Amino acid sequence: MGWIKVAGKTLEYAGQLAQSNGFEEWAESQATGLIEKLAKEKGFSLFGKERAVKKDLLRELRDAGDSELLAAAINEEARQFRACPGGIAQAIESNEYIADGHTYVIPKFLVSKLSRNAAEQALGQSAQLKQFRYGELREYFFSQLIDDLHTSFESFKFDPKKPVATGDEGWLIVGQNTEFRWDDQEPSGFFCVFQARNRRKFSRKHRSQIAKQIDDLKVKLSRFNEHEIAEQTQIWNDAFSISIDNQAESASRKRKIRSQGTVEISTNRYNMDRVELYGVGEFSN
C-alpha cells in the first residue's frame, strides 16, 4: 500500500510512511551504499546487520509519518496535486489561447518536477524531516511521495464525460496516457487538458469533439521518431526552468500555483515559440 490514497474526488495521505512497497526497492538499489556503511558500524544483530539497518530507517520514516503536523502538510500536497497540470498549461499559454476550444498535452514529467519543487518548498524545512539523519532517506521521502501521488492520481477516470478540474483558470483534465516515453524522463505519459471557463459538464456533441481531439493528439505523438521525441523533450525542459520563490514580491513571469510558494517560469522565447502544447481541433458551440 502506498502513502497516498484516493478519497472521493481528491487525494489524501494514507496515514503511514513506512508501509510503501517502494522502500525495499529503494533499499536494494539506490541505498545499498548507505546500508552497507551503516551495517559495518552496527554491532551484533541476531537477524543480520543490514536487516537491522533497514528497520532503523523504517522507524525514522514511521516516526515522521506519525506527526500530525507532517501528516497535515502531506495531505495538503495531495490535495493540491491536481492543480499542477492546469498550472503548467496556464503558465505556457498566452491570452490569445484562453478557452480556445483546443485540447492540449501536458507531459507528466513536468508535473513531477513542479510537484517535487513545491513539496520541497512546503515540507523541506519541517522539524520532522530535519530529524532524518541521512540525506539519502530525505531523497527517498520526496521521490516516493511524488511517485505515489502520480500512481494514485492516474487511477482517476479522466474523460470528457467526467473532467477533473485543476482549479487553475478553468483548466480541466479530460484524458491521459501512461505509456508515451519522453526520452529518458520519468514518469511516462501525459495529461490531456482543456480550458472551459465556467463549464464543468459538456453536451454530447462537445464530448465527442473533445474525444476526437484526444485521439488526434495520440495519433500525432505516435508518429514521432526517436529524434523528434528527444528534441521535443528538450524543448519542454528548456522552456520550463522551474524554481520556487517564497518571497512576497511578484514578477511578470510568475504564476501563483501553490499557497506555499511561487513558481517562477523562466522561458527562452525561441524555444517557447516552438512549444505548441500539441493542440488540435476547433471547438464549435
C-alpha positions as CSV (number, residue, x, y, z in Angstrom):
1,M,0.0,0.0,0.0
2,G,1.3,3.5,-0.9
3,W,1.4,6.7,1.1
4,I,-1.4,8.4,-0.9
5,K,-4.9,7.1,-1.5
6,V,-7.9,8.3,-3.5
7,A,-10.7,9.9,-1.4
8,G,-13.7,10.7,-3.5
9,K,-12.7,13.3,-6.0
10,T,-9.3,14.1,-4.4
11,L,-6.2,12.5,-2.9
12,E,-5.2,12.3,0.7
13,Y,-2.4,10.9,2.9
14,A,-3.0,7.3,3.7
15,G,-1.5,7.6,7.2
16,Q,1.8,5.8,7.3
17,L,5.2,6.5,5.6
18,A,6.6,3.0,6.5
19,Q,4.1,1.0,4.5
20,S,5.3,1.6,1.0
21,N,6.4,-1.3,-1.2
22,G,8.9,1.2,-2.7
23,F,11.1,1.2,0.4
24,E,12.6,-2.3,-0.2
25,E,13.2,-1.5,-3.9
26,W,15.0,1.7,-2.9
27,A,17.0,-0.1,-0.2
28,E,18.2,-2.7,-2.6
29,S,19.1,-0.3,-5.4
30,Q,19.7,3.3,-4.5
31,A,20.6,3.0,-0.8
32,T,22.9,0.0,-0.9
33,G,26.0,2.1,-0.2
34,L,24.3,3.8,2.8
35,I,23.0,0.5,4.2
36,E,26.4,-1.3,3.8
37,K,28.1,1.6,5.5
38,L,25.7,1.6,8.5
39,A,25.8,-2.2,8.7
40,K,29.6,-2.1,9.2
41,E,29.2,0.4,12.0
42,K,26.5,-1.6,13.7
43,G,27.1,-4.1,16.5
44,F,25.8,-7.7,16.6
45,S,22.3,-8.3,15.3
46,L,20.6,-11.7,15.6
47,F,18.8,-11.4,12.2
48,G,21.6,-9.6,10.3
49,K,23.1,-6.1,10.4
50,E,21.6,-4.9,7.1
51,R,18.1,-6.0,8.1
52,A,18.6,-4.2,11.3
53,V,19.7,-1.0,9.5
54,K,16.6,-1.2,7.3
55,K,14.4,-1.4,10.3
56,D,16.1,1.6,11.8
57,L,15.4,3.6,8.6
58,L,11.8,2.5,8.5
59,R,11.5,3.5,12.1
60,E,12.6,7.1,11.2
61,L,10.0,7.2,8.4
62,R,7.3,5.9,10.7
63,D,8.1,8.4,13.4
64,A,8.0,11.2,10.9
65,G,4.7,10.0,9.4
66,D,3.1,9.8,12.8
67,S,3.4,13.5,13.3
68,E,0.1,15.3,12.9
69,L,1.8,18.4,11.5
70,L,3.7,16.5,8.8
71,A,0.6,14.4,8.0
72,A,-1.4,17.6,7.5
73,A,1.3,19.0,5.2
74,I,1.4,15.8,3.2
75,N,-2.3,15.9,3.0
76,E,-2.2,19.4,1.6
77,E,0.3,18.3,-1.1
78,A,-2.0,15.5,-2.1
79,R,-5.0,17.8,-2.3
80,Q,-3.1,20.3,-4.4
81,F,-1.6,17.8,-6.8
82,R,-4.4,18.2,-9.4
83,A,-3.5,21.9,-9.8
84,C,-0.2,21.1,-11.4
85,P,-1.3,20.2,-15.0
86,G,-3.5,23.3,-15.1
87,G,-0.8,25.5,-13.7
88,I,1.6,24.4,-16.4
89,A,-0.9,25.0,-19.1
90,Q,-1.8,28.4,-17.8
91,A,1.8,29.4,-17.5
92,I,2.7,28.5,-21.0
93,E,-0.4,29.6,-22.8
94,S,-0.8,33.3,-23.8
95,N,-4.1,35.2,-23.6
96,E,-5.0,34.6,-27.2
97,Y,-5.5,30.9,-26.5
98,I,-7.8,31.3,-23.4
99,A,-10.7,28.9,-23.8
100,D,-10.0,28.5,-27.5
101,G,-11.6,25.1,-27.8
102,H,-8.4,23.1,-28.2
103,T,-7.3,20.1,-26.2
104,Y,-3.6,20.1,-25.1
105,V,-0.9,17.7,-23.9
106,I,1.0,18.3,-20.7
107,P,3.9,15.8,-20.1
108,K,3.7,14.1,-16.8
109,F,7.4,14.5,-16.2
110,L,6.8,18.3,-16.0
111,V,4.0,17.7,-13.5
112,S,6.5,15.6,-11.5
113,K,9.1,18.4,-11.5
114,L,6.7,21.1,-10.4
115,S,5.2,18.9,-7.7
116,R,8.6,17.9,-6.4
117,N,9.8,21.6,-6.2
118,A,6.5,22.6,-4.5
119,A,6.8,19.7,-2.0
120,E,10.4,20.5,-1.1
121,Q,9.4,24.1,-0.6
122,A,6.4,23.2,1.6
123,L,8.0,20.4,3.6
124,G,11.7,20.7,3.3
125,Q,12.2,22.8,6.5
126,S,9.8,20.8,8.7
127,A,11.2,19.6,12.0
128,Q,10.1,16.1,11.3
129,L,12.2,15.8,8.1
130,K,15.1,17.6,9.7
131,Q,15.3,14.6,12.1
132,F,16.2,12.3,9.3
133,R,19.9,11.5,9.9
134,Y,20.8,10.7,6.3
135,G,20.3,12.7,3.1
136,E,19.5,9.5,1.2
137,L,16.4,9.0,3.4
138,R,15.3,12.5,2.7
139,E,15.7,12.0,-1.1
140,Y,13.7,8.8,-0.8
141,F,10.9,10.6,1.0
142,F,10.4,13.2,-1.7
143,S,10.8,10.7,-4.6
144,Q,8.4,8.2,-3.1
145,L,5.9,10.9,-2.3
146,I,5.8,12.2,-5.9
147,D,5.7,8.6,-7.3
148,D,2.7,7.8,-5.0
149,L,0.9,11.0,-5.9
150,H,1.2,10.1,-9.6
151,T,0.2,6.5,-9.1
152,S,-2.9,7.4,-7.1
153,F,-3.9,10.3,-9.4
154,E,-3.6,8.1,-12.5
155,S,-6.3,5.9,-11.1
156,F,-8.9,8.6,-11.8
157,K,-11.1,8.1,-14.8
158,F,-10.1,11.1,-17.0
159,D,-12.5,11.6,-19.9
160,P,-14.8,14.3,-21.3
161,K,-17.8,12.8,-19.5
162,K,-16.2,13.4,-16.1
163,P,-13.5,16.0,-16.5
164,V,-11.3,16.6,-13.4
165,A,-10.9,20.3,-12.5
166,T,-7.4,21.5,-11.8
167,G,-8.6,24.6,-10.1
168,D,-6.5,26.9,-12.2
169,E,-8.1,29.3,-14.7
170,G,-10.7,26.7,-15.8
171,W,-8.3,24.0,-17.0
172,L,-9.9,20.5,-16.9
173,I,-8.1,17.2,-17.3
174,V,-10.1,15.3,-19.9
175,G,-7.8,12.4,-20.7
176,Q,-4.4,10.8,-20.0
177,N,-1.8,8.5,-21.4
178,T,0.6,6.4,-19.2
179,E,2.9,4.9,-21.9
180,F,4.3,7.7,-24.1
181,R,8.1,8.0,-23.4
182,W,9.5,11.5,-23.3
183,D,13.1,10.4,-24.0
184,D,14.7,9.5,-20.6
185,Q,12.3,11.5,-18.5
186,E,10.1,9.9,-15.8
187,P,7.3,9.3,-15.4
188,S,6.0,8.4,-18.8
189,G,2.8,9.7,-20.3
190,F,0.8,12.9,-20.5
191,F,-2.4,14.6,-19.4
192,C,-4.9,16.0,-21.9
193,V,-6.2,19.4,-20.7
194,F,-9.0,21.6,-22.0
195,Q,-9.8,25.1,-20.8
196,A,-13.5,25.8,-20.3
197,R,-14.4,28.9,-18.3
198,N,-17.5,28.4,-16.1
199,R,-18.1,24.9,-17.5
200,R,-17.8,21.5,-15.8
201,K,-20.1,19.4,-18.0
202,F,-20.3,19.2,-21.7
203,S,-23.0,18.3,-24.1
204,R,-22.8,15.0,-26.0
205,K,-21.6,16.9,-29.1
206,H,-18.9,18.7,-27.2
207,R,-17.8,15.5,-25.5
208,S,-17.5,13.8,-28.9
209,Q,-15.4,16.7,-30.2
210,I,-13.0,16.6,-27.3
211,A,-12.7,12.8,-27.5
212,K,-11.8,13.3,-31.2
213,Q,-9.2,15.8,-30.3
214,I,-7.6,13.5,-27.8
215,D,-7.5,10.7,-30.4
216,D,-5.8,13.1,-32.8
217,L,-3.2,14.1,-30.3
218,K,-2.4,10.5,-29.6
219,V,-2.0,9.8,-33.3
220,K,0.2,12.8,-33.7
221,L,2.5,11.8,-30.9
222,S,2.6,8.2,-32.0
223,R,4.2,9.3,-35.3
224,F,7.2,11.0,-33.6
225,N,10.5,9.2,-34.2
226,E,13.2,8.9,-31.5
227,H,15.0,12.1,-32.7
228,E,11.8,14.1,-32.6
229,I,10.8,12.8,-29.2
230,A,14.3,13.7,-27.8
231,E,14.0,17.2,-29.4
232,Q,10.6,17.9,-28.1
233,T,11.5,16.7,-24.6
234,Q,14.5,19.0,-24.6
235,I,12.2,21.9,-25.7
236,W,9.9,21.3,-22.8
237,N,12.8,21.1,-20.4
238,D,14.4,24.3,-21.8
239,A,11.1,26.1,-21.7
240,F,10.5,25.3,-18.1
241,S,13.2,26.4,-15.7
242,I,11.1,25.9,-12.5
243,S,12.2,27.3,-9.2
244,I,10.3,28.0,-6.0
245,D,10.5,31.6,-4.7
246,N,9.0,32.1,-1.3
247,Q,9.3,35.9,-1.4
248,A,6.3,38.1,-1.4
249,E,7.1,40.1,-4.5
250,S,5.7,39.1,-7.9
251,A,7.1,39.3,-11.4
252,S,5.6,39.2,-14.9
253,R,6.6,35.6,-15.4
254,K,5.5,34.2,-12.1
255,R,2.3,32.2,-11.5
256,K,0.9,31.5,-8.1
257,I,0.4,27.7,-8.2
258,R,0.7,26.7,-4.6
259,S,0.0,28.5,-1.4
260,Q,3.4,27.5,0.0
261,G,5.4,29.4,-2.7
262,T,5.5,30.9,-6.1
263,V,6.6,29.0,-9.2
264,E,8.8,31.0,-11.5
265,I,8.6,30.0,-15.1
266,S,11.7,31.2,-16.9
267,T,11.4,30.9,-20.7
268,N,13.6,31.2,-23.8
269,R,11.4,33.0,-26.4
270,Y,12.7,30.9,-29.3
271,N,12.0,27.7,-27.5
272,M,8.8,28.9,-26.1
273,D,7.5,29.7,-29.6
274,R,8.3,26.1,-30.6
275,V,6.4,24.6,-27.7
276,E,3.0,24.1,-29.3
277,L,1.3,22.2,-26.4
278,Y,0.3,19.9,-29.3
279,G,-3.2,21.4,-29.5
280,V,-5.6,20.3,-32.2
281,G,-9.1,20.9,-33.5
282,E,-11.6,23.7,-33.4
283,F,-14.3,23.7,-30.7
284,S,-17.6,25.0,-32.1
285,N,-20.5,26.0,-29.9
